[in-house]
Structure formats: structure tokens, C-alpha cells
């Protein structure tokens, strides 16, 4: 139980300035999740942190809203569950994939860009594409090395009459696509508000067993001849890369009674091909915002080169 004690102390330190809680109370809630509900300790901690974030959110709302946090450049955001103020331009708005989300899109400042999400329950005024805002009291989120910011009920929104030249934080990778990793193809994500985690055997690591929502992605490995790069293609770029749409993928899986056929089909169409991929680097992944097919791998030349080494 030493791990639970450390978890309890860490969570208490995170929220003790905002909530009237003790280390013993935190530990008791963790023990209930772990012992009574058989939730792994790390998942129990994440679930409890989310609950405390909601409680802190309500307290801020009663006190009249946010602001006054540390202000960070978007490219410097590298911590999960941190309350911040940002000054940014709405670079692009996307169509929400969930009824619980009111707006989703891309924010940008001089340092780069980051995804943002606003929820229907937050009841916030809508942001306009191309406009610049000072956003107070946003909370950061991280998943698979990718950071985003969430607008919540206490987020303050102030439109600024100024312009921001958005910095380019993209990287470019060029090489042969040599592998498609596990977790590619037709997947299911958690449908809970604000959660996009991929389900494993129908279970979300935070919300347990849920009825997931289908999505497409490819987790590819591209070899540039000197090092390998892990690249993630989302639904849109996966459809462009493979020619397989989400609806077609679901039909393929239904016909075969097996979702793995989708990844097999995609692998056959892209493996051994040269690509140039461009997008931001988040964690160990390059997120493919755009790509260009350069042609098939010259296997004979590759063999000659390998024999000469």
C-alpha cells in the first residue's frame, strides 16, 4: 500500500490549496476504488484527480471565474492537468464528433499550435475562427504524448483587437513506411465527455466498460535511412492514405466478424512505400497533418545497399 500512500500525498499536494481535503481522505477514496472496485492504482489516481478537478472547477465558478494563472506559450505546454492562461488565435475550427462538445479546433500563437476543446456543459460563448483571444483558466490535458487545452465553466474569454503571427512548430519526415504498429486500423474510442482514449477489449482505462465509438488511425514507423520515426495518421489522413473510409472499414469488419482485417488491408496498401510527412511532434510521435506519396521502395537497390555494408 506504499504506492497508494504516495499517490494520496501527490494528489493532496496538487489540490490542497483549492480544496479542503486531507491526505487520509484522499487515500481512503483511492483504497475504495482499488480494493472494492478492483481499479488499478494508476487508473484510480487519474479518476480521483478528474473528480477533484470538477470540484475545483465548481469552486472557481462560485468565486466568479478564472484568470490570474501562469501564462504560457502554447509550445511550452508539457504538463497534464495544469490550470493556465493563454493568448492565442483561433487558427481553425473542426466539426465536433460528439454532441457533448460545443467547439473543437486549433489555437495558435507565436510558438506554435495546440488543440482546444469546449464542452456544451460549460455554456461558453463561441470562439470565431481567425480571432485572437485571452483565455483565462484553461486546463491542460495529455494523451499519448499529445497535449491539448480544455475550456471549462470558469474559463474567461476576452477578444483582443490584435493579430498574432502563428509560429510553425511542424517537422518533416521523409522515408519508407516499414511497419504499422498495434492499435492501427479500426479502433473504438471512449465516448465519455472529454475522453478520446482507445478502448482495450471494450474497456477505457479511466471509465471502465463503455460502448465505444468507431474511429480510424494508423500508427506507422517511417525509416529515413538513419533513424526511425513514429507517425500517427488520424481518421482524415488515414482515409486519404489508404482510400478506406470509416464506413467502409466498419463494413469490412462486419463482413469478416473481425476488426483486424482493416489493419491488414491498410498495411498491404502502404507498407514499403516512401512518404514525406509533415506535422507537429508531440511526445515521441509526429502527427501527420499532411503527407505526400513519393513512390514504392526500390527493393533491388535496398538489397544491393544492404549487401555492401
Secondary structure, 3 states (H helix, E strand, C coil): CHHHHHHHHHHHHHHCCCCCCCHHHHHHHHHHHHHHCCCCHHHHHHHHHHHHHHHHHHHHHHCCCCCCCCECCHHHCCCCCCEEEEEEEEEEEECCCCCCEEEEEEEEECCEEEEEEEEHHHCCCCCCCCCEEEEEEEEEEEECCEEEEEECCCCEEEEECCCCCCCCCEEEEEEEEEEECCCCEEEEECCCCCCCCECECCEECCCEECCCEEEEEEEEEEECCCCEEEEEECHHHHHHHHCCCHHHHHHHHHHHCCCHHHHHHHHHHHCCEEEEEEEEEECCEEECCEEEEEEECCHHHHHHHHHHC
